[in-house]
Amino acid sequence: MKKLVLPFLTLGLLLTNCQKNDDVIIPPATITKEEPQVTVDIVVQDFMWQTMNAFYLWQEDV
């Protein structure tokens, strides 16, 4: 009886763990949205660049 326990246990584990799993997971369809046009405030951006240039004194050497 003890000789049959190990083969049956091994066979049982192999048969339960080696089943073919055909569950195909299909990702949901993604809808691409158009990004809105970004309006750039040139006055603010120009101010930022001028301020950065004032603090980067080494820029003239490059």
Secondary structure as UniProt FT lines:
FT   HELIX           2..17
FT   HELIX           42..55
FT   HELIX           57..61
//
